[in-house]
Amino acid sequence: MPLGAFLSGGIDSSLVVSYMAEMSSTVRSFSIDFPEAGFSEGAHARRVAEIYGTEHEDRVLEPAMVPLIADAVRHAGEPFADSSAIPTLLLSRMTRERVTVALSGDGGDEAFAGYQRYLAAGNGRAERGAARLLAKSGALSLLPARAERLRRGAHLRALSAAERYATLMSHFTPDDLARLCTPTFLAAAGDHGAAWKETLAPPDLPGVDRYLALDTATYLPGDLLLKVDRMSMSTALEVRSPLLDYRVQELAAGLPAQMKLREGTTKWALKELARRRGLPDDLVNRPKQGFGMPVGSWLRGELRPWVEDLLLERRSLDRGYFDPGVVRRLVAEHLDGRADHTYKVWNLAVLEQWHRSWIDAG
């Protein structure tokens, strides 16, 4: 049976597919697409598949697929609010129909500096970096969201590098948690700033390497690999990433910083390798999109009844974790388009979904 590959059309998955095609006459590749233009990578993935001659399949994830949210929460087994778990679950199910083992490009961004936030944290271009991150919310066409983007950019510039990175990696700052959580919950939970002081404290390394090491120890195993492992294994699909091979990671760790970030270009070394392996410049140089869903706009549209049921029902508001007035305000401001609280609302909704699936259900 041929090997499969998760193919987004980005640098990492494209490189993996290029080497697979070099070693095998039959490679099957799979991708998930979204109907929204700002989130769609389908055309890019299909072009890469044509370049390397894979048998390619893709499917479109629609907002009507709400049951997938509950499935993803159940398979994660813990409150896990990375919305890309849902397309990952659909991608795994689709891939498992054809193959039993698939390769992915996970690990390349953390090893070779592929995220825009490394620019924002490392050289003070906070406003631009934050704007690109916030664009994934799907709501930057709204004037309030633009104002929020500018406000956050100004706030980020005033922070130290470590605080700036912790802010970029957080959906709730310690101040946000102090306003949201009830005094009883805060007392039971302990220090609500512990994640900033401990988990998100960068190691003592020079330049961008401090953030790469931090992400490799936290974000990669605690989010990306957890997501792929649990969503894929729920379908009995084995997923492996060649970029996580220790020899690749050692090579990346030993490269000078300018081979990772160079004059505003992320992941410079891998992009040069991709060019040499036949990827055209327009694919190499296109902005990184990630694998997130257009959650912000979906919450205001097809998912609005779902989020209102989860967060505004009495049983949710009475749990004692959060101030009901703050929850109502966050939901109302987002759904009415007065502010962009995409990540906060999504986190709260997934936590409530988890509570109903795992705690209420016994």
C-alpha positions as CSV (number, residue, x, y, z in Angstrom):
1,M,0.0,0.0,0.0
2,P,1.4,3.5,-0.9
3,L,2.3,6.0,1.7
4,G,0.1,9.0,2.2
5,A,1.1,12.6,2.9
6,F,-0.6,15.6,4.5
7,L,-0.1,18.3,1.9
8,S,-1.0,21.9,2.5
9,G,1.1,23.4,-0.2
10,G,3.4,25.1,2.3
11,I,7.2,24.7,2.4
12,D,7.4,21.8,4.9
13,S,4.8,19.5,3.6
14,S,5.9,20.2,0.0
15,L,9.5,19.3,0.8
16,V,8.4,16.0,2.4
17,V,6.3,15.2,-0.6
18,S,9.2,16.0,-2.9
19,Y,11.4,13.4,-1.2
20,M,8.6,10.9,-1.1
21,A,8.1,11.3,-4.9
22,E,11.8,10.8,-5.4
23,M,11.8,7.5,-3.6
24,S,8.4,6.0,-4.7
25,S,6.5,5.9,-7.9
26,T,3.2,6.1,-6.0
27,V,2.5,8.8,-3.5
28,R,-1.0,9.8,-2.3
29,S,-1.4,13.3,-0.9
30,F,-4.4,14.7,0.9
31,S,-5.5,18.2,2.0
32,I,-8.4,20.1,3.5
33,D,-9.7,23.3,2.0
34,F,-12.0,26.0,3.2
35,P,-14.6,28.0,1.1
36,E,-13.2,31.3,2.4
37,A,-10.5,32.8,0.1
38,G,-8.2,34.0,2.9
39,F,-8.1,30.4,4.4
40,S,-8.0,28.4,1.2
41,E,-4.8,26.6,0.3
42,G,-6.4,24.1,-2.1
43,A,-5.0,25.5,-5.3
44,H,-1.5,25.6,-3.8
45,A,-1.7,22.0,-2.7
46,R,-2.9,20.9,-6.1
47,R,-0.1,22.7,-7.8
48,V,2.5,21.0,-5.6
49,A,0.8,17.6,-6.2
50,E,1.1,18.2,-10.0
51,I,4.8,19.2,-9.7
52,Y,5.7,16.0,-7.9
53,G,3.1,13.7,-9.5
54,T,1.1,12.6,-6.5
55,E,-2.4,11.2,-6.5
56,H,-4.1,14.0,-4.8
57,E,-7.4,14.3,-3.0
58,D,-9.0,17.2,-1.1
59,R,-12.2,18.0,0.7
60,V,-13.8,21.3,1.7
61,L,-14.6,21.9,5.4
62,E,-17.9,23.7,5.8
63,P,-19.2,25.4,8.9
64,A,-22.2,23.1,8.9
65,M,-19.9,20.3,10.1
66,V,-20.5,21.2,13.8
67,P,-20.6,17.6,15.0
68,L,-16.9,17.4,14.2
69,I,-16.2,19.9,17.0
70,A,-17.7,17.6,19.6
71,D,-15.8,14.6,18.0
72,A,-12.5,16.5,18.2
73,V,-13.1,17.5,21.8
74,R,-13.9,13.9,22.7
75,H,-10.9,12.5,21.0
76,A,-8.6,15.1,22.5
77,G,-9.8,14.0,26.0
78,E,-8.9,17.3,27.5
79,P,-9.8,21.0,27.0
80,F,-8.0,21.6,23.7
81,A,-8.9,24.8,21.9
82,D,-6.7,24.7,18.8
83,S,-9.4,25.0,16.1
84,S,-7.2,23.2,13.6
85,A,-8.0,20.0,15.4
86,I,-11.2,19.9,13.5
87,P,-9.7,20.0,9.9
88,T,-7.0,17.6,11.2
89,L,-9.7,15.1,12.2
90,L,-11.4,15.4,8.9
91,L,-8.1,15.1,7.1
92,S,-7.2,12.0,9.1
93,R,-10.5,10.3,8.3
94,M,-10.2,11.1,4.6
95,T,-6.6,9.9,4.5
96,R,-7.4,6.7,6.4
97,E,-9.8,5.7,3.6
98,R,-6.8,5.3,1.3
99,V,-3.7,4.5,3.4
100,T,-2.7,3.4,6.9
101,V,0.4,5.6,7.2
102,A,0.9,9.2,6.3
103,L,3.8,11.7,6.6
104,S,3.4,15.3,7.7
105,G,5.6,18.5,7.7
106,D,5.3,19.1,11.5
107,G,8.4,20.4,13.2
108,G,9.8,22.5,10.4
109,D,8.5,25.9,11.7
110,E,9.9,25.4,15.2
111,A,13.3,24.1,13.9
112,F,13.9,26.6,11.1
113,A,11.9,29.7,12.3
114,G,8.8,29.6,10.2
115,Y,6.4,31.7,12.2
116,Q,5.8,35.4,11.7
117,R,5.8,35.8,15.5
118,Y,9.5,35.2,15.5
119,L,9.9,38.5,13.6
120,A,7.5,40.3,15.9
121,A,9.3,39.0,19.0
122,G,12.8,39.1,17.8
123,N,13.2,42.5,16.2
124,G,10.3,44.6,17.5
125,R,8.1,44.5,14.4
126,A,5.3,43.8,16.7
127,E,2.5,45.5,14.9
128,R,3.1,43.8,11.6
129,G,3.6,40.4,13.3
130,A,0.5,40.8,15.4
131,A,-1.6,41.9,12.5
132,R,-0.7,38.8,10.5
133,L,-1.5,36.6,13.4
134,L,-4.8,38.4,14.0
135,A,-5.7,38.1,10.4
136,K,-6.4,34.4,10.9
137,S,-9.4,35.3,13.0
138,G,-11.3,36.1,9.7
139,A,-12.6,39.5,11.0
140,L,-10.1,42.1,10.0
141,S,-12.5,43.5,7.5
142,L,-14.4,45.0,10.4
143,L,-13.4,48.5,11.6
144,P,-13.5,47.5,15.3
145,A,-11.1,44.6,14.6
146,R,-8.7,47.0,12.8
147,A,-8.8,49.2,15.9
148,E,-8.1,46.2,18.1
149,R,-5.2,45.3,15.8
150,L,-3.6,48.7,16.1
151,R,-4.2,48.8,19.9
152,R,-2.6,45.4,20.3
153,G,0.3,46.4,18.1
154,A,1.0,49.5,20.2
155,H,0.7,47.5,23.4
156,L,3.2,44.9,22.1
157,R,5.8,47.5,21.2
158,A,5.8,48.7,24.8
159,L,6.6,45.2,26.2
160,S,9.9,43.5,26.7
161,A,10.8,40.8,24.2
162,A,9.8,38.0,26.6
163,E,6.5,39.6,27.5
164,R,5.8,40.3,23.9
165,Y,6.3,36.6,23.0
166,A,4.2,35.5,25.9
167,T,1.4,37.8,24.7
168,L,1.7,36.5,21.1
169,M,1.4,32.9,22.4
170,S,-1.6,33.6,24.7
171,H,-5.3,34.0,24.1
172,F,-5.8,35.2,27.7
173,T,-3.2,37.4,29.5
174,P,-2.9,37.3,33.3
175,D,-4.9,40.5,33.4
176,D,-7.6,38.9,31.1
177,L,-7.8,35.9,33.5
178,A,-8.1,38.2,36.5
179,R,-11.1,39.9,35.0
180,L,-12.7,36.7,33.6
181,C,-12.3,34.2,36.5
182,T,-14.3,34.3,39.7
183,P,-12.3,34.9,42.9
184,T,-13.2,31.4,44.1
185,F,-11.8,29.8,40.9
186,L,-8.7,32.0,41.0
187,A,-8.1,30.9,44.6
188,A,-8.5,27.3,43.7
189,A,-6.4,27.5,40.6
190,G,-3.4,29.2,42.2
191,D,-1.2,31.7,40.4
192,H,-3.0,32.7,37.2
193,G,0.2,34.2,35.9
194,A,2.2,30.9,36.3
195,A,2.1,30.1,32.6
196,W,3.8,33.4,31.8
197,K,6.4,33.1,34.5
198,E,7.2,29.5,34.0
199,T,5.9,27.8,30.8
200,L,6.4,30.8,28.5
201,A,9.7,32.0,30.0
202,P,12.2,31.8,27.1
203,P,15.6,30.0,27.8
204,D,18.8,31.9,27.9
205,L,19.8,31.5,24.2
206,P,20.8,34.2,21.7
207,G,18.3,35.8,19.2
208,V,15.6,33.7,17.6
209,D,17.0,30.5,19.0
210,R,15.4,31.2,22.4
211,Y,11.9,31.2,20.9
212,L,12.6,28.1,18.7
213,A,13.8,26.2,21.8
214,L,10.7,27.4,23.8
215,D,8.3,26.4,21.1
216,T,10.0,23.0,20.6
217,A,9.6,22.3,24.3
218,T,6.0,23.6,24.6
219,Y,3.9,24.5,21.6
220,L,5.2,21.6,19.4
221,P,4.5,18.7,21.8
222,G,1.7,20.3,23.7
223,D,-0.4,21.5,20.8
224,L,0.7,20.4,17.3
225,L,1.8,16.9,18.0
226,L,-0.9,16.3,20.5
227,K,-3.5,17.4,17.9
228,V,-2.2,15.3,15.1
229,D,-1.6,12.2,17.3
230,R,-5.0,12.1,18.9
231,M,-7.0,13.1,15.8
232,S,-5.2,10.6,13.5
233,M,-5.2,7.7,16.0
234,S,-8.9,8.1,16.5
235,T,-9.1,6.8,12.9
236,A,-6.2,4.2,13.3
237,L,-4.0,6.3,11.0
238,E,-0.3,6.4,11.7
239,V,1.2,9.9,11.1
240,R,5.0,10.5,11.2
241,S,7.0,13.7,10.5
242,P,10.5,13.3,8.9
243,L,11.4,16.8,10.0
244,L,11.2,15.6,13.6
245,D,14.1,13.2,13.0
246,Y,16.8,14.0,15.5
247,R,19.3,14.5,12.8
248,V,17.2,17.2,11.1
249,Q,16.6,18.9,14.5
250,E,20.3,18.8,15.3
251,L,21.2,20.3,12.0
252,A,18.7,23.1,12.4
253,A,19.8,23.8,16.0
254,G,23.4,24.2,14.7
255,L,22.6,26.6,11.9
256,P,23.4,30.3,12.4
257,A,20.4,32.5,13.0
258,Q,20.7,34.3,9.6
259,M,20.0,30.9,7.9
260,K,16.7,30.8,9.7
261,L,15.6,34.5,9.7
262,R,17.1,36.7,7.0
263,E,16.1,40.3,6.3
264,G,12.5,39.7,7.3
265,T,12.3,36.3,5.6
266,T,11.3,33.4,7.8
267,K,12.6,29.8,7.3
268,W,15.2,31.0,4.8
269,A,17.2,27.7,4.6
270,L,14.2,25.6,3.9
271,K,12.9,28.0,1.3
272,E,16.2,27.8,-0.5
273,L,16.1,24.0,-0.4
274,A,12.5,24.1,-1.7
275,R,13.6,26.2,-4.7
276,R,16.4,23.7,-5.5
277,R,13.9,20.9,-5.4
278,G,11.7,22.4,-8.0
279,L,9.2,24.5,-6.1
280,P,8.4,27.7,-8.0
281,D,9.1,31.1,-6.4
282,D,5.5,32.1,-6.1
283,L,4.8,29.1,-3.9
284,V,8.1,29.5,-2.0
285,N,7.5,33.2,-1.3
286,R,3.7,33.2,-0.5
287,P,2.7,34.2,3.0
288,K,2.4,31.4,5.5
289,Q,-1.3,30.6,6.2
290,G,-1.3,27.9,8.8
291,F,-4.1,25.4,9.2
292,G,-6.7,27.4,11.2
293,M,-10.4,27.7,10.4
294,P,-12.2,31.0,9.7
295,V,-13.6,30.7,13.2
296,G,-14.3,34.4,13.7
297,S,-16.7,34.8,10.8
298,W,-18.3,31.3,11.4
299,L,-19.1,32.2,15.0
300,R,-21.0,35.2,13.7
301,G,-22.8,33.1,11.1
302,E,-23.5,29.4,11.0
303,L,-21.9,28.6,14.4
304,R,-23.8,31.4,16.2
305,P,-26.5,29.1,17.6
306,W,-23.9,26.6,18.8
307,V,-21.8,29.2,20.7
308,E,-24.9,30.9,22.2
309,D,-26.2,27.5,23.4
310,L,-22.8,26.6,24.9
311,L,-21.9,29.9,26.6
312,L,-25.1,31.7,27.4
313,E,-27.2,28.9,28.9
314,R,-27.7,29.0,32.6
315,R,-25.8,25.7,33.3
316,S,-22.7,27.2,31.7
317,L,-22.9,30.5,33.4
318,D,-23.6,28.9,36.8
319,R,-20.5,26.7,36.8
320,G,-18.7,29.2,39.0
321,Y,-15.5,29.4,36.9
322,F,-16.1,32.7,35.2
323,D,-17.9,36.0,35.8
324,P,-21.2,35.7,33.8
325,G,-21.1,39.4,33.0
326,V,-17.7,39.1,31.4
327,V,-18.6,36.0,29.4
328,R,-21.8,37.7,28.1
329,R,-19.9,40.8,27.1
330,L,-17.2,38.9,25.2
331,V,-19.8,36.9,23.3
332,A,-22.1,39.9,22.6
333,E,-19.2,42.1,21.4
334,H,-17.9,39.4,19.1
335,L,-21.2,38.3,17.6
336,D,-22.3,41.9,17.1
337,G,-19.1,42.8,15.4
338,R,-18.1,45.4,17.9
339,A,-14.8,43.6,18.7
340,D,-12.8,40.6,17.6
341,H,-12.8,38.1,20.5
342,T,-12.4,35.1,18.3
343,Y,-9.8,33.2,20.3
344,K,-11.3,34.0,23.7
345,V,-14.9,33.0,22.7
346,W,-13.6,29.8,21.0
347,N,-11.6,28.8,24.0
348,L,-14.6,29.3,26.3
349,A,-16.9,27.3,23.9
350,V,-14.5,24.4,23.6
351,L,-14.0,24.3,27.4
352,E,-17.8,24.1,27.9
353,Q,-18.1,21.5,25.2
354,W,-15.4,19.4,27.0
355,H,-17.2,19.9,30.3
356,R,-20.5,18.6,28.8
357,S,-18.8,15.7,27.1
358,W,-16.5,14.5,29.9
359,I,-17.8,15.9,33.2
360,D,-21.5,16.3,32.9
361,A,-21.8,13.0,31.0
362,G,-20.0,11.2,33.9
